[in-house]
Amino acid sequence: MSNIPADLKYTKSHEWVRVEGNMATVGITDHAQHHLGDLVYIDLPEVGDELTAEEDAGVVESVKTASDIYSPVSGKVIAINEKLKTAAETVSKDPYGEGWLFKLEMKNPAEIDNLLTADAYKKIADSDEGEA
């Protein structure tokens, strides 16, 4: 079973969000990285990009497939995980820690209420074991 920390929020498209004040740190879930396989490349948004909730924010590529990354909330990109440019496998090793993707300064922190709790995400992850 995938690791699903209770203190994070989740999307149906397998991103996680850690909220600290009006800042949101975004990554892909353990469930998603397991299904993708060995990650070989990650395309992240640029610092300064303005993203809206559910907008394409980048791509993760594995030896098996490529998958879009979506922004869980609206905001301005204030940081990207530069380490992933040369060490994409960091996401596989530590998806909720060192493997974070980007950080947003949220435009509308109330959007967090539209995201899934760990329990709700677990039901989706369990029901879609064949995809990610």
N, CA, C and O atoms as CSV, one atom per row, in Angstrom:
chain,resi,resn,atom,element,x,y,z
A,1,MET,N,N,0.842,-1.204,0.000
A,1,MET,CA,C,0.000,0.000,0.000
A,1,MET,C,C,0.871,1.244,0.000
A,1,MET,O,O,1.897,1.291,0.679
A,2,SER,N,N,0.474,2.224,-0.740
A,2,SER,CA,C,1.209,3.475,-0.829
A,2,SER,C,C,1.158,4.250,0.482
A,2,SER,O,O,0.224,4.118,1.274
A,3,ASN,N,N,2.162,5.040,0.679
A,3,ASN,CA,C,2.266,5.930,1.828
A,3,ASN,C,C,1.430,7.180,1.529
A,3,ASN,O,O,1.642,7.835,0.509
A,4,ILE,N,N,0.470,7.515,2.425
A,4,ILE,CA,C,-0.400,8.681,2.228
A,4,ILE,C,C,-0.437,9.481,3.535
A,4,ILE,O,O,-1.305,9.242,4.374
A,5,PRO,N,N,0.496,10.432,3.719
A,5,PRO,CA,C,0.522,11.211,4.960
A,5,PRO,C,C,-0.782,11.957,5.214
A,5,PRO,O,O,-1.344,12.572,4.309
A,6,ALA,N,N,-1.254,11.896,6.453
A,6,ALA,CA,C,-2.534,12.495,6.828
A,6,ALA,C,C,-2.502,14.024,6.852
A,6,ALA,O,O,-3.550,14.662,6.756
A,7,ASP,N,N,-1.311,14.619,6.980
A,7,ASP,CA,C,-1.238,16.076,7.119
A,7,ASP,C,C,-1.213,16.815,5.782
A,7,ASP,O,O,-1.120,18.043,5.761
A,8,LEU,N,N,-1.294,16.089,4.670
A,8,LEU,CA,C,-1.262,16.718,3.350
A,8,LEU,C,C,-2.642,16.711,2.710
A,8,LEU,O,O,-3.538,15.995,3.158
A,9,LYS,N,N,-2.810,17.507,1.664
A,9,LYS,CA,C,-4.016,17.492,0.843
A,9,LYS,C,C,-3.631,16.884,-0.504
A,9,LYS,O,O,-2.459,16.890,-0.879
A,10,TYR,N,N,-4.613,16.361,-1.228
A,10,TYR,CA,C,-4.341,15.600,-2.447
A,10,TYR,C,C,-5.300,15.981,-3.570
A,10,TYR,O,O,-6.367,16.549,-3.335
A,11,THR,N,N,-4.886,15.651,-4.810
A,11,THR,CA,C,-5.755,15.828,-5.974
A,11,THR,C,C,-6.080,14.457,-6.558
A,11,THR,O,O,-5.395,13.471,-6.284
A,12,LYS,N,N,-7.124,14.414,-7.356
A,12,LYS,CA,C,-7.483,13.168,-8.046
A,12,LYS,C,C,-6.410,12.787,-9.058
A,12,LYS,O,O,-6.298,11.622,-9.439
A,13,SER,N,N,-5.619,13.768,-9.494
A,13,SER,CA,C,-4.560,13.499,-10.476
A,13,SER,C,C,-3.220,13.171,-9.803
A,13,SER,O,O,-2.174,13.197,-10.451
A,14,HIS,N,N,-3.258,12.866,-8.508
A,14,HIS,CA,C,-2.114,12.320,-7.756
A,14,HIS,C,C,-1.015,13.316,-7.392
A,14,HIS,O,O,0.151,12.940,-7.274
A,15,GLU,N,N,-1.386,14.591,-7.212
A,15,GLU,CA,C,-0.455,15.549,-6.629
A,15,GLU,C,C,-0.768,15.686,-5.146
A,15,GLU,O,O,-1.906,15.478,-4.727
A,16,TRP,N,N,0.224,16.031,-4.361
A,16,TRP,CA,C,0.013,16.346,-2.948
A,16,TRP,C,C,0.380,17.806,-2.701
A,16,TRP,O,O,1.141,18.410,-3.457
A,17,VAL,N,N,-0.184,18.362,-1.616
A,17,VAL,CA,C,0.069,19.754,-1.254
A,17,VAL,C,C,0.317,19.844,0.247
A,17,VAL,O,O,-0.456,19.321,1.050
A,18,ARG,N,N,1.401,20.509,0.610
A,18,ARG,CA,C,1.672,20.832,2.014
A,18,ARG,C,C,1.485,22.337,2.147
A,18,ARG,O,O,2.166,23.109,1.473
A,19,VAL,N,N,0.566,22.758,3.012
A,19,VAL,CA,C,0.237,24.175,3.158
A,19,VAL,C,C,0.915,24.738,4.408
A,19,VAL,O,O,0.803,24.189,5.504
A,20,GLU,N,N,1.620,25.849,4.204
A,20,GLU,CA,C,2.226,26.588,5.314
A,20,GLU,C,C,1.899,28.052,5.080
A,20,GLU,O,O,2.502,28.702,4.226
A,21,GLY,N,N,0.935,28.573,5.848
A,21,GLY,CA,C,0.477,29.942,5.624
A,21,GLY,C,C,-0.154,30.052,4.256
A,21,GLY,O,O,-1.090,29.316,3.943
A,22,ASN,N,N,0.357,30.981,3.418
A,22,ASN,CA,C,-0.206,31.095,2.062
A,22,ASN,C,C,0.727,30.454,1.038
A,22,ASN,O,O,0.623,30.719,-0.159
A,23,MET,N,N,1.646,29.602,1.522
A,23,MET,CA,C,2.552,28.894,0.621
A,23,MET,C,C,2.132,27.432,0.511
A,23,MET,O,O,1.792,26.787,1.503
A,24,ALA,N,N,2.165,26.929,-0.721
A,24,ALA,CA,C,1.826,25.527,-0.971
A,24,ALA,C,C,3.021,24.851,-1.630
A,24,ALA,O,O,3.503,25.302,-2.669
A,25,THR,N,N,3.498,23.767,-1.019
A,25,THR,CA,C,4.532,22.938,-1.623
A,25,THR,C,C,3.832,21.790,-2.325
A,25,THR,O,O,2.950,21.157,-1.744
A,26,VAL,N,N,4.212,21.509,-3.571
A,26,VAL,CA,C,3.522,20.532,-4.411
A,26,VAL,C,C,4.481,19.419,-4.821
A,26,VAL,O,O,5.651,19.659,-5.121
A,27,GLY,N,N,3.955,18.197,-4.827
A,27,GLY,CA,C,4.719,17.056,-5.319
A,27,GLY,C,C,3.769,16.024,-5.888
A,27,GLY,O,O,2.558,16.242,-5.935
A,28,ILE,N,N,4.320,14.891,-6.324
A,28,ILE,CA,C,3.453,13.789,-6.745
A,28,ILE,C,C,3.466,12.730,-5.658
A,28,ILE,O,O,4.447,12.580,-4.930
A,29,THR,N,N,2.382,12.009,-5.559
A,29,THR,CA,C,2.216,11.052,-4.474
A,29,THR,C,C,3.064,9.799,-4.655
A,29,THR,O,O,3.523,9.479,-5.751
A,30,ASP,N,N,3.248,9.118,-3.559
A,30,ASP,CA,C,3.948,7.837,-3.558
A,30,ASP,C,C,3.250,6.872,-4.523
A,30,ASP,O,O,3.905,6.149,-5.274
A,31,HIS,N,N,1.920,6.872,-4.493
A,31,HIS,CA,C,1.115,6.037,-5.386
A,31,HIS,C,C,1.480,6.319,-6.849
A,31,HIS,O,O,1.707,5.391,-7.625
A,32,ALA,N,N,1.534,7.599,-7.217
A,32,ALA,CA,C,1.831,7.974,-8.607
A,32,ALA,C,C,3.238,7.543,-9.005
A,32,ALA,O,O,3.435,6.977,-10.080
A,33,GLN,N,N,4.215,7.809,-8.145
A,33,GLN,CA,C,5.584,7.471,-8.535
A,33,GLN,C,C,5.784,5.966,-8.639
A,33,GLN,O,O,6.590,5.506,-9.449
A,34,HIS,N,N,5.055,5.181,-7.824
A,34,HIS,CA,C,5.126,3.717,-7.934
A,34,HIS,C,C,4.630,3.255,-9.305
A,34,HIS,O,O,5.234,2.386,-9.934
A,35,HIS,N,N,3.521,3.846,-9.758
A,35,HIS,CA,C,2.939,3.448,-11.038
A,35,HIS,C,C,3.754,3.932,-12.230
A,35,HIS,O,O,3.787,3.280,-13.273
A,36,LEU,N,N,4.410,5.073,-12.073
A,36,LEU,CA,C,5.214,5.601,-13.174
A,36,LEU,C,C,6.483,4.786,-13.390
A,36,LEU,O,O,6.944,4.637,-14.521
A,37,GLY,N,N,7.042,4.264,-12.316
A,37,GLY,CA,C,8.307,3.539,-12.439
A,37,GLY,C,C,9.481,4.496,-12.286
A,37,GLY,O,O,9.328,5.590,-11.743
A,38,ASP,N,N,10.639,4.089,-12.758
A,38,ASP,CA,C,11.855,4.895,-12.593
A,38,ASP,C,C,11.739,6.218,-13.348
A,38,ASP,O,O,11.614,6.236,-14.572
A,39,LEU,N,N,11.782,7.317,-12.607
A,39,LEU,CA,C,11.692,8.631,-13.231
A,39,LEU,C,C,13.032,9.004,-13.850
A,39,LEU,O,O,14.088,8.818,-13.245
A,40,VAL,N,N,12.966,9.541,-15.082
A,40,VAL,CA,C,14.186,9.902,-15.792
A,40,VAL,C,C,14.277,11.400,-16.097
A,40,VAL,O,O,15.365,11.915,-16.352
A,41,TYR,N,N,13.147,12.093,-16.072
A,41,TYR,CA,C,13.145,13.518,-16.404
A,41,TYR,C,C,11.918,14.177,-15.796
A,41,TYR,O,O,10.833,13.594,-15.774
A,42,ILE,N,N,12.098,15.396,-15.304
A,42,ILE,CA,C,10.973,16.158,-14.762
A,42,ILE,C,C,11.038,17.566,-15.327
A,42,ILE,O,O,12.054,18.250,-15.198
A,43,ASP,N,N,9.949,17.994,-15.954
A,43,ASP,CA,C,9.831,19.348,-16.503
A,43,ASP,C,C,8.977,20.150,-15.537
A,43,ASP,O,O,7.803,19.840,-15.337
A,44,LEU,N,N,9.561,21.181,-14.936
A,44,LEU,CA,C,8.871,21.980,-13.924
A,44,LEU,C,C,8.521,23.356,-14.465
A,44,LEU,O,O,9.111,23.810,-15.445
A,45,PRO,N,N,7.551,24.027,-13.824
A,45,PRO,CA,C,7.256,25.405,-14.245
A,45,PRO,C,C,8.449,26.311,-13.907
A,45,PRO,O,O,9.367,25.901,-13.196
A,46,GLU,N,N,8.424,27.521,-14.414
A,46,GLU,CA,C,9.485,28.504,-14.130
A,46,GLU,C,C,9.096,29.322,-12.902
A,46,GLU,O,O,7.916,29.582,-12.670
A,47,VAL,N,N,10.098,29.728,-12.118
A,47,VAL,CA,C,9.835,30.650,-11.017
A,47,VAL,C,C,9.246,31.923,-11.632
A,47,VAL,O,O,9.766,32.450,-12.615
A,48,GLY,N,N,8.157,32.402,-11.036
A,48,GLY,CA,C,7.470,33.583,-11.559
A,48,GLY,C,C,6.229,33.243,-12.364
A,48,GLY,O,O,5.379,34.109,-12.576
A,49,ASP,N,N,6.103,31.981,-12.824
A,49,ASP,CA,C,4.905,31.571,-13.564
A,49,ASP,C,C,3.674,31.717,-12.673
A,49,ASP,O,O,3.714,31.437,-11.474
A,50,GLU,N,N,2.594,32.157,-13.284
A,50,GLU,CA,C,1.301,32.222,-12.593
A,50,GLU,C,C,0.497,31.001,-13.035
A,50,GLU,O,O,0.242,30.823,-14.226
A,51,LEU,N,N,0.103,30.171,-12.090
A,51,LEU,CA,C,-0.657,28.961,-12.405
A,51,LEU,C,C,-2.059,29.068,-11.826
A,51,LEU,O,O,-2.274,29.692,-10.787
A,52,THR,N,N,-3.008,28.448,-12.518
A,52,THR,CA,C,-4.354,28.341,-11.970
A,52,THR,C,C,-4.592,26.893,-11.569
A,52,THR,O,O,-3.964,25.977,-12.100
A,53,ALA,N,N,-5.497,26.701,-10.636
A,53,ALA,CA,C,-5.815,25.359,-10.154
A,53,ALA,C,C,-6.183,24.466,-11.331
A,53,ALA,O,O,-6.944,24.865,-12.213
A,54,GLU,N,N,-5.634,23.253,-11.337
A,54,GLU,CA,C,-5.882,22.219,-12.332
A,54,GLU,C,C,-5.217,22.489,-13.683
A,54,GLU,O,O,-5.473,21.769,-14.647
A,55,GLU,N,N,-4.363,23.520,-13.766
A,55,GLU,CA,C,-3.635,23.815,-15.001
A,55,GLU,C,C,-2.386,22.933,-15.077
A,55,GLU,O,O,-1.781,22.598,-14.059
A,56,ASP,N,N,-2.012,22.561,-16.314
A,56,ASP,CA,C,-0.749,21.840,-16.514
A,56,ASP,C,C,0.390,22.667,-15.944
A,56,ASP,O,O,0.505,23.858,-16.232
A,57,ALA,N,N,1.233,22.033,-15.134
A,57,ALA,CA,C,2.357,22.745,-14.532
A,57,ALA,C,C,3.685,22.135,-14.937
A,57,ALA,O,O,4.735,22.734,-14.702
A,58,GLY,N,N,3.660,20.960,-15.537
A,58,GLY,CA,C,4.890,20.300,-15.926
A,58,GLY,C,C,4.619,18.867,-16.326
A,58,GLY,O,O,3.473,18.457,-16.511
A,59,VAL,N,N,5.710,18.106,-16.455
A,59,VAL,CA,C,5.617,16.711,-16.882
A,59,VAL,C,C,6.656,15.898,-16.116
A,59,VAL,O,O,7.779,16.348,-15.891
A,60,VAL,N,N,6.256,14.689,-15.718
A,60,VAL,CA,C,7.230,13.728,-15.202
A,60,VAL,C,C,7.325,12.602,-16.221
A,60,VAL,O,O,6.314,12.090,-16.700
A,61,GLU,N,N,8.562,12.228,-16.542
A,61,GLU,CA,C,8.783,11.154,-17.512
A,61,GLU,C,C,9.512,10.015,-16.822
A,61,GLU,O,O,10.460,10.219,-16.064
A,62,SER,N,N,9.042,8.815,-17.107
A,62,SER,CA,C,9.687,7.622,-16.568
A,62,SER,C,C,10.128,6.754,-17.739
A,62,SER,O,O,9.894,7.091,-18.900
A,63,VAL,N,N,10.758,5.652,-17.426
A,63,VAL,CA,C,11.166,4.740,-18.495
A,63,VAL,C,C,9.944,4.155,-19.195
A,63,VAL,O,O,10.048,3.699,-20.334
A,64,LYS,N,N,8.786,4.160,-18.530
A,64,LYS,CA,C,7.559,3.573,-19.092
A,64,LYS,C,C,6.651,4.574,-19.783
A,64,LYS,O,O,6.033,4.246,-20.796
A,65,THR,N,N,6.557,5.803,-19.251
A,65,THR,CA,C,5.521,6.717,-19.716
A,65,THR,C,C,5.837,8.151,-19.303
A,65,THR,O,O,6.803,8.402,-18.582
A,66,ALA,N,N,5.020,9.081,-19.765
A,66,ALA,CA,C,5.086,10.474,-19.314
A,66,ALA,C,C,3.722,10.834,-18.743
A,66,ALA,O,O,2.693,10.342,-19.207
A,67,SER,N,N,3.723,11.688,-17.745
A,67,SER,CA,C,2.476,12.074,-17.100
A,67,SER,C,C,2.513,13.564,-16.774
A,67,SER,O,O,3.517,14.076,-16.281
A,68,ASP,N,N,1.403,14.256,-17.056
A,68,ASP,CA,C,1.324,15.680,-16.741
A,68,ASP,C,C,1.249,15.881,-15.234
A,68,ASP,O,O,0.718,15.047,-14.500
A,69,ILE,N,N,1.794,17.006,-14.796
A,69,ILE,CA,C,1.661,17.459,-13.416
A,69,ILE,C,C,0.703,18.638,-13.470
A,69,ILE,O,O,0.844,19.517,-14.321
A,70,TYR,N,N,-0.270,18.660,-12.567
A,70,TYR,CA,C,-1.241,19.745,-12.527
A,70,TYR,C,C,-1.064,20.541,-11.240
A,70,TYR,O,O,-0.734,19.987,-10.191
A,71,SER,N,N,-1.288,21.843,-11.336
A,71,SER,CA,C,-1.219,22.680,-10.152
A,71,SER,C,C,-2.489,22.469,-9.328
A,71,SER,O,O,-3.591,22.652,-9.846
A,72,PRO,N,N,-2.356,22.087,-8.057
A,72,PRO,CA,C,-3.540,21.843,-7.233
A,72,PRO,C,C,-4.297,23.117,-6.866
A,72,PRO,O,O,-5.506,23.083,-6.635
A,73,VAL,N,N,-3.580,24.241,-6.814
A,73,VAL,CA,C,-4.167,25.526,-6.429
A,73,VAL,C,C,-3.602,26.616,-7.337
A,73,VAL,O,O,-2.614,26.407,-8.041
A,74,SER,N,N,-4.247,27.779,-7.307
A,74,SER,CA,C,-3.779,28.921,-8.100
A,74,SER,C,C,-2.717,29.688,-7.332
A,74,SER,O,O,-2.784,29.823,-6.110
A,75,GLY,N,N,-1.735,30.187,-8.071
A,75,GLY,CA,C,-0.726,31.005,-7.407
A,75,GLY,C,C,0.480,31.234,-8.282
A,75,GLY,O,O,0.528,30.824,-9.442
A,76,LYS,N,N,1.462,31.906,-7.689
A,76,LYS,CA,C,2.705,32.245,-8.375
A,76,LYS,C,C,3.796,31.282,-7.919
A,76,LYS,O,O,3.970,31.050,-6.722
A,77,VAL,N,N,4.529,30.723,-8.883
A,77,VAL,CA,C,5.627,29.814,-8.561
A,77,VAL,C,C,6.745,30.632,-7.914
A,77,VAL,O,O,7.273,31.563,-8.522
A,78,ILE,N,N,7.102,30.273,-6.669
A,78,ILE,CA,C,8.153,31.007,-5.961
A,78,ILE,C,C,9.425,30.182,-5.814
A,78,ILE,O,O,10.471,30.719,-5.451
A,79,ALA,N,N,9.347,28.886,-6.092
A,79,ALA,CA,C,10.540,28.038,-6.033
A,79,ALA,C,C,10.278,26.754,-6.804
A,79,ALA,O,O,9.149,26.267,-6.864
A,80,ILE,N,N,11.342,26.214,-7.393
A,80,ILE,CA,C,11.272,24.873,-7.985
A,80,ILE,C,C,12.404,24.059,-7.376
A,80,ILE,O,O,13.401,24.614,-6.916
A,81,ASN,N,N,12.248,22.777,-7.377
A,81,ASN,CA,C,13.264,21.889,-6.811
A,81,ASN,C,C,14.343,21.651,-7.872
A,81,ASN,O,O,14.241,20.734,-8.687
A,82,GLU,N,N,15.369,22.491,-7.844
A,82,GLU,CA,C,16.452,22.446,-8.839
A,82,GLU,C,C,17.146,21.081,-8.857
A,82,GLU,O,O,17.640,20.642,-9.896
A,83,LYS,N,N,17.179,20.422,-7.709
A,83,LYS,CA,C,17.860,19.127,-7.600
A,83,LYS,C,C,17.288,18.112,-8.593
A,83,LYS,O,O,18.006,17.230,-9.063
A,84,LEU,N,N,15.994,18.238,-8.911
A,84,LEU,CA,C,15.338,17.251,-9.768
A,84,LEU,C,C,15.808,17.319,-11.223
A,84,LEU,O,O,15.605,16.372,-11.982
A,85,LYS,N,N,16.433,18.433,-11.616
A,85,LYS,CA,C,16.930,18.550,-12.995
A,85,LYS,C,C,17.997,17.500,-13.282
A,85,LYS,O,O,18.118,17.019,-14.409
A,86,THR,N,N,18.766,17.152,-12.263
A,86,THR,CA,C,19.829,16.168,-12.450
A,86,THR,C,C,19.604,14.898,-11.646
A,86,THR,O,O,20.346,13.928,-11.796
A,87,ALA,N,N,18.586,14.896,-10.792
A,87,ALA,CA,C,18.330,13.729,-9.936
A,87,ALA,C,C,16.827,13.474,-9.820
A,87,ALA,O,O,16.256,13.562,-8.733
A,88,ALA,N,N,16.188,13.152,-10.963
A,88,ALA,CA,C,14.741,12.905,-10.980
A,88,ALA,C,C,14.350,11.773,-10.038
A,88,ALA,O,O,13.236,11.756,-9.514
A,89,GLU,N,N,15.265,10.824,-9.821
A,89,GLU,CA,C,14.966,9.677,-8.958
A,89,GLU,C,C,14.708,10.079,-7.509
A,89,GLU,O,O,14.208,9.270,-6.728
A,90,THR,N,N,15.044,11.327,-7.134
A,90,THR,CA,C,14.766,11.815,-5.779
A,90,THR,C,C,13.277,11.704,-5.467
A,90,THR,O,O,12.902,11.427,-4.327
A,91,VAL,N,N,12.428,11.919,-6.468
A,91,VAL,CA,C,10.980,11.814,-6.260
A,91,VAL,C,C,10.608,10.391,-5.847
A,91,VAL,O,O,9.765,10.199,-4.970
A,92,SER,N,N,11.225,9.406,-6.468
A,92,SER,CA,C,10.935,8.009,-6.136
A,92,SER,C,C,11.412,7.655,-4.733
A,92,SER,O,O,10.754,6.906,-4.012
A,93,LYS,N,N,12.564,8.202,-4.356
A,93,LYS,CA,C,13.145,7.875,-3.052
A,93,LYS,C,C,12.423,8.558,-1.901
A,93,LYS,O,O,12.274,7.970,-0.830
A,94,ASP,N,N,11.969,9.804,-2.111
A,94,ASP,CA,C,11.380,10.587,-1.014
A,94,ASP,C,C,10.307,11.532,-1.559
A,94,ASP,O,O,10.498,12.748,-1.556
A,95,PRO,N,N,9.161,10.976,-2.033
A,95,PRO,CA,C,8.171,11.815,-2.710
A,95,PRO,C,C,7.583,12.932,-1.850
A,95,PRO,O,O,7.155,13.955,-2.384
A,96,TYR,N,N,7.553,12.753,-0.521
A,96,TYR,CA,C,6.934,13.767,0.344
A,96,TYR,C,C,7.958,14.664,1.032
A,96,TYR,O,O,7.585,15.539,1.814
A,97,GLY,N,N,9.236,14.458,0.753
A,97,GLY,CA,C,10.279,15.248,1.388
A,97,GLY,C,C,11.143,15.913,0.340
A,97,GLY,O,O,10.740,16.899,-0.276
A,98,GLU,N,N,12.354,15.361,0.136
A,98,GLU,CA,C,13.319,15.914,-0.816
A,98,GLU,C,C,12.799,15.910,-2.250
A,98,GLU,O,O,13.329,16.632,-3.094
A,99,GLY,N,N,11.772,15.111,-2.542
A,99,GLY,CA,C,11.251,14.997,-3.899
A,99,GLY,C,C,10.123,15.956,-4.236
A,99,GLY,O,O,9.410,15.746,-5.218
A,100,TRP,N,N,9.945,17.012,-3.436
A,100,TRP,CA,C,8.924,18.017,-3.779
A,100,TRP,C,C,9.243,18.612,-5.155
A,100,TRP,O,O,10.395,18.587,-5.588
A,101,LEU,N,N,8.217,19.153,-5.848
A,101,LEU,CA,C,8.403,19.656,-7.202
A,101,LEU,C,C,8.538,21.176,-7.271
A,101,LEU,O,O,9.528,21.699,-7.783
A,102,PHE,N,N,7.520,21.882,-6.744
A,102,PHE,CA,C,7.552,23.339,-6.786
A,102,PHE,C,C,6.735,23.915,-5.644
A,102,PHE,O,O,5.928,23.225,-5.020
A,103,LYS,N,N,6.963,25.205,-5.383
A,103,LYS,CA,C,6.243,25.911,-4.320
A,103,LYS,C,C,5.509,27.094,-4.930
A,103,LYS,O,O,6.024,27.796,-5.800
A,104,LEU,N,N,4.295,27.290,-4.446
A,104,LEU,CA,C,3.443,28.382,-4.924
A,104,LEU,C,C,3.099,29.324,-3.780
A,104,LEU,O,O,2.906,28.904,-2.639
A,105,GLU,N,N,3.029,30.601,-4.112
A,105,GLU,CA,C,2.404,31.558,-3.212
A,105,GLU,C,C,0.945,31.586,-3.652
A,105,GLU,O,O,0.629,32.059,-4.744
A,106,MET,N,N,0.053,31.077,-2.794
A,106,MET,CA,C,-1.344,30.888,-3.208
A,106,MET,C,C,-2.069,32.216,-3.384
A,106,MET,O,O,-1.919,33.137,-2.581
A,107,LYS,N,N,-2.862,32.296,-4.457
A,107,LYS,CA,C,-3.712,33.457,-4.703
A,107,LYS,C,C,-4.964,33.383,-3.845
A,107,LYS,O,O,-5.437,34.388,-3.316
A,108,ASN,N,N,-5.489,32.171,-3.718
A,108,ASN,CA,C,-6.753,31.987,-3.015
A,108,ASN,C,C,-6.644,30.745,-2.124
A,108,ASN,O,O,-7.011,29.647,-2.540
A,109,PRO,N,N,-6.135,30.923,-0.889
A,109,PRO,CA,C,-5.931,29.765,-0.011
A,109,PRO,C,C,-7.197,28.941,0.231
A,109,PRO,O,O,-7.100,27.784,0.641
A,110,ALA,N,N,-8.376,29.506,-0.011
A,110,ALA,CA,C,-9.627,28.756,0.166
A,110,ALA,C,C,-9.719,27.594,-0.824
A,110,ALA,O,O,-10.493,26.663,-0.602
A,111,GLU,N,N,-8.942,27.630,-1.919
A,111,GLU,CA,C,-8.948,26.523,-2.881
A,111,GLU,C,C,-8.503,25.211,-2.229
A,111,GLU,O,O,-8.848,24.132,-2.711
A,112,ILE,N,N,-7.753,25.299,-1.155
A,112,ILE,CA,C,-7.305,24.098,-0.438
A,112,ILE,C,C,-8.524,23.261,-0.030
A,112,ILE,O,O,-8.455,22.033,0.014
A,113,ASP,N,N,-9.631,23.932,0.265
A,113,ASP,CA,C,-10.848,23.216,0.680
A,113,ASP,C,C,-11.405,22.333,-0.430
A,113,ASP,O,O,-12.201,21.435,-0.154
A,114,ASN,N,N,-11.001,22.567,-1.684
A,114,ASN,CA,C,-11.463,21.749,-2.811
A,114,ASN,C,C,-10.648,20.469,-2.966
A,114,ASN,O,O,-11.016,19.589,-3.744
A,115,LEU,N,N,-9.543,20.362,-2.230
A,115,LEU,CA,C,-8.664,19.200,-2.366
A,115,LEU,C,C,-9.108,18.066,-1.456
A,115,LEU,O,O,-9.946,18.242,-0.572
A,116,LEU,N,N,-8.533,16.915,-1.691
A,116,LEU,CA,C,-8.919,15.708,-0.963
A,116,LEU,C,C,-8.131,15.536,0.333
A,116,LEU,O,O,-6.962,15.910,0.420
A,117,THR,N,N,-8.787,14.967,1.327
A,117,THR,CA,C,-8.085,14.555,2.540
A,117,THR,C,C,-7.337,13.261,2.235
A,117,THR,O,O,-7.554,12.637,1.196
A,118,ALA,N,N,-6.465,12.869,3.139
A,118,ALA,CA,C,-5.724,11.615,2.962
A,118,ALA,C,C,-6.690,10.438,2.814
A,118,ALA,O,O,-6.481,9.573,1.963
A,119,ASP,N,N,-7.741,10.395,3.630
A,119,ASP,CA,C,-8.703,9.284,3.566
A,119,ASP,C,C,-9.425,9.244,2.212
A,119,ASP,O,O,-9.610,8.175,1.631
A,120,ALA,N,N,-9.828,10.418,1.722
A,120,ALA,CA,C,-10.527,10.471,0.434
A,120,ALA,C,C,-9.572,10.078,-0.697
A,120,ALA,O,O,-9.968,9.375,-1.628
A,121,TYR,N,N,-8.326,10.527,-0.618
A,121,TYR,CA,C,-7.349,10.167,-1.650
A,121,TYR,C,C,-7.058,8.667,-1.617
A,121,TYR,O,O,-6.905,8.043,-2.667
A,122,LYS,N,N,-6.981,8.095,-0.434
A,122,LYS,CA,C,-6.699,6.661,-0.302
A,122,LYS,C,C,-7.744,5.845,-1.056
A,122,LYS,O,O,-7.410,4.854,-1.705
A,123,LYS,N,N,-9.006,6.259,-0.972
A,123,LYS,CA,C,-10.080,5.545,-1.685
A,123,LYS,C,C,-9.848,5.596,-3.196
A,123,LYS,O,O,-10.057,4.601,-3.890
A,124,ILE,N,N,-9.417,6.751,-3.704
A,124,ILE,CA,C,-9.137,6.886,-5.140
A,124,ILE,C,C,-7.928,6.037,-5.518
A,124,ILE,O,O,-7.958,5.311,-6.511
A,125,ALA,N,N,-6.879,6.130,-4.734
A,125,ALA,CA,C,-5.656,5.370,-5.021
A,125,ALA,C,C,-5.937,3.869,-4.991
A,125,ALA,O,O,-5.442,3.125,-5.837
A,126,ASP,N,N,-6.726,3.428,-4.024
A,126,ASP,CA,C,-7.063,2.005,-3.914
A,126,ASP,C,C,-7.914,1.550,-5.088
A,126,ASP,O,O,-7.761,0.427,-5.570
A,127,SER,N,N,-8.821,2.424,-5.557
A,127,SER,CA,C,-9.733,2.021,-6.622
A,127,SER,C,C,-9.086,2.109,-7.992
A,127,SER,O,O,-9.615,1.554,-8.956
A,128,ASP,N,N,-7.948,2.796,-8.104
A,128,ASP,CA,C,-7.366,2.919,-9.426
A,128,ASP,C,C,-5.959,2.335,-9.448
A,128,ASP,O,O,-5.036,2.926,-10.008
A,129,GLU,N,N,-5.814,1.193,-8.846
A,129,GLU,CA,C,-4.513,0.527,-8.788
A,129,GLU,C,C,-3.914,0.294,-10.163
A,129,GLU,O,O,-2.703,0.103,-10.273
A,130,GLY,N,N,-4.709,0.304,-11.200
A,130,GLY,CA,C,-4.179,0.063,-12.538
A,130,GLY,C,C,-3.654,1.290,-13.244
A,130,GLY,O,O,-3.032,1.157,-14.297
A,131,GLU,N,N,-3.880,2.513,-12.701
A,131,GLU,CA,C,-3.444,3.722,-13.385
A,131,GLU,C,C,-2.772,4.675,-12.424
A,131,GLU,O,O,-2.749,4.447,-11.215
A,132,ALA,N,N,-2.239,5.716,-12.958
A,132,ALA,CA,C,-1.711,6.859,-12.177
A,132,ALA,C,C,-1.327,7.940,-13.145
A,132,ALA,O,O,-0.858,9.000,-12.732
